[in-house]
Amino acid sequence: MILFFIFRCAATPYTQALWVMLPGQMRQRITIATFILSLTFSSCEKAKEAKKTLDFGSFTIDVPSTWDKISQKGVDSYVGQIAIDSTDTLNFDLGWYANDLTEKRKYLIEKNHVYLTKETNKTIFELDHAGNVVDSLPNIIEMEWIGHVDSVDLNKLLNDTVSWTIIDNRKAKLVRPKISGIGTTGIYIDSLWKSGSGTDKFQINGKGLEPDNERLFLQAIRTLRFKTE
């Protein structure tokens, strides 16, 4: 019998180790296999922790060496992406209309009543007396009553938390999910510098990041440096 040990590191698309075991050496097989797996895990961690600087012209950021730039074309701002791995990607926007990362509310307050809201693919059709469709209302919002406004903790209905920090001597809004993998991780800066008749803003974020990627991204955020225009 021949045994193959193959391990793929999440930080890189390449196979990290391949080992062939010969029969009749059970104790040695276990010892050597354990050693190889230990080395492989170690190489994966080193790949994640090794850093490089991505230069986007207007700003730089230090990230794990396995992360890569993805170019995009923006209409009225400078946009782009950073590929973390095959699963997670970061998006940034530098310009007048950068998103402030305010979480879209999943509730509605109507006459002191709080309703959970959910967008659906359902459509309501308006018919005339002959049964012909004369109008339609797509993506109907379903609502579920959950209580009076004074008895509901609205913060519990949100996925993200918001705090404030300083990044490169600029006040920044820091957004993090309450539960890793569910929500948005990122920052928003509402004033970088004057640009024409307006002010350039900046945001970079990732949605539903894996816990380890979230941790590394939060570390990378601290290294953001903006170039003075």
N, C-alpha and C positions, 0 to 999 in steps of 0.2 A: 504494500500500500504506500502511496506517495501523498503527502499532505502539502497543500499550498497555503501560505499565509499571505494575504493581500490586504493592505490597509490604505484607505484613501483619506487624506487630510482635507477637512472642510475649508481650510484657508487657501487651498490651491487645487486646481483641477487635476493634478498629476498624482499617480500612484506613488506612495512613499516607500513601500517595502514589498519585496516579493521573495519568499523563502521556500525552498523545497526540503522536506524532511525525509530521510531514509528510514525504513522500518527497522525494528529491533533495538531502538535506542530511546525508549519512552522517557526516561528521566532526563536524558540530554535534550530530547525534543522539547519538553516542557520548559526546561531552563533556558534554552536558546530562544524559543518562541517568546517567552516573557521578556527576555533581554531586547529582542528586536522590537516588540511592541512598545517597550519603554523608550527606546531610541526614537521610534516613529512619533509617539506622542510628544516627545521633547522637541523634535524638529518642527512639528505643527505649531507648538507654542512659540518657538523662536520665530517662525514665519509670521505669526500674528503680532509679536512684540517688536520686530524689526521695523524701523520707521523710514519714511521718505517724505520729502516735501513736494506737494503738488502746487504748481504755480499757475494761477488762472489770470495773471495779468494785473487785475485790480486787487487781488488778495492771494495769500498763500495759506496753506493748512498742512500740518504734519499728520500723516496717517500711516497705518500699517503698510508694509511694503507690498502686500498683495492687492491693495485697493488701486483702482485705475480710473482715470478721467474718461468721461464720455462727452463728446461735443454735441451741442444742440444749437439750433438757430432760434433766437427770440425775435419777436416783432417790435416791441418797444422797450425791451430791457435785455440785460445780459443773463442768460440762463445756461444751465449745464447740469451734469449729473456726475456722481461718483459711484462706481460699481464696487460694492463691498465683496460680494461673492455671487454665486448663481441665483441666490434667493433675494438678497437685500440690496437696495439702491438708494442713494441719497439724491435729493434734488435741491438746487439753489436758484435764487432769483435776485439779481441786483439791479435796481431801477426804481422809478417813481411808484410803481404799483405792486411792489413785493408783498406777498400775502403775510398778514400779521400773525398767522398760525392760531387764530381764534377757533376753537373747536365748534363745529356745527352742532347746534343744540338738537337734542333728540326729544325735546319736550315743548309743549305749548301752554302758555298761561292764558286762560280766557275766563274773565269775570271771577277771579280769585280761585279758579279750579285749575289743577295741573293735569295735563294729558301727555302720555307718552305718544310719540309720533313715529310712524314707519311708512316710508315711501314704498309703494307697490307698483307692479306693472299693470294693474287693473285700469280699465278705462270706462268712464260713464258716457253713454250715448244719449243724446236728446233726439226724440223721434217726433215727427209731425203726426197729424191725425190719421194719415194713411200708412204709418209705420216706417216712413223713410227717415234715414239719419240726416238731421239738419245741423248737428253740432256734436262735438265730443270733448271730453275732458280727460286727458291721459294722466298716467302716474298718480293715481289717487292716493292721498295720504290717509292712512288708517290711524285712528286715535283711541287710546285707552285711558280712561280716567283713573288716576292713582291717589287723588286726595285734594284737600284744600291747600292753598299756597302756604298758609301759616303752619301746616303740619308736615310738610315735605322738605327734606334736606336736598336742595337742588344740586349741590356739589356732588352728591352721590350718583347723580344721573349722568355725570361726565366721565370720560375715560382718562382725561389728562389733568395734570397739575401744572400750575404756573408759578414761577418765582422770578426774581430779578437778580442779575449778576453783572459783573464788569468783564467785558471782552475787549482786549486791546484798547483800554482806556475809554470804552464806550459802554453806556448802559444797554443791557440786552435782556430781552424777555426769553426766559428758558422754559421750554415746554417738555414735560416728561410724562410717560404713561403711568397710571397707578399700578397697572399690572403689565410687566414686560411682554411684548408681543401683541398688545391690544392698545392701540393709540399711536400718538405722534411723539417723536423725539426731535428736538431742534431748537434753534434760536431765531429771534427776530430783532433787528436793530432798526429803529425808525428814523435815524438820521446819520448818514455817513458823511456826506458833503453836498454842497450845492451843485446842482446840475441844470444849467440853463435857468429857467424860471421856477424850477422845482427842486426837490431834495431827493437824492438817491437813498433808498432803503435797502435792507438786505435780509434774506432769510435762507436758511438751509435746514432741511428736515428729512427724516425717514419715517415711514409708516410701518407699523407691525414688525419692527426689527427683532431679530433673535436676541436673547438676553446678552450674549457675549458681544455681539455687534453693537448693541446699544451702549454697553460699557465702554467699548473702544471709541465709539463716536463721541460720547460725552467727554472723553479724554482729548480727542482731536479738536473739539470745539474750543478748548482752552488755548490752542496754539494758533488760532486764526489771527492773521496780521493783515491789515488793510494798508494799501499804498496811497499816500497822500497825493491828491490830484494837484 
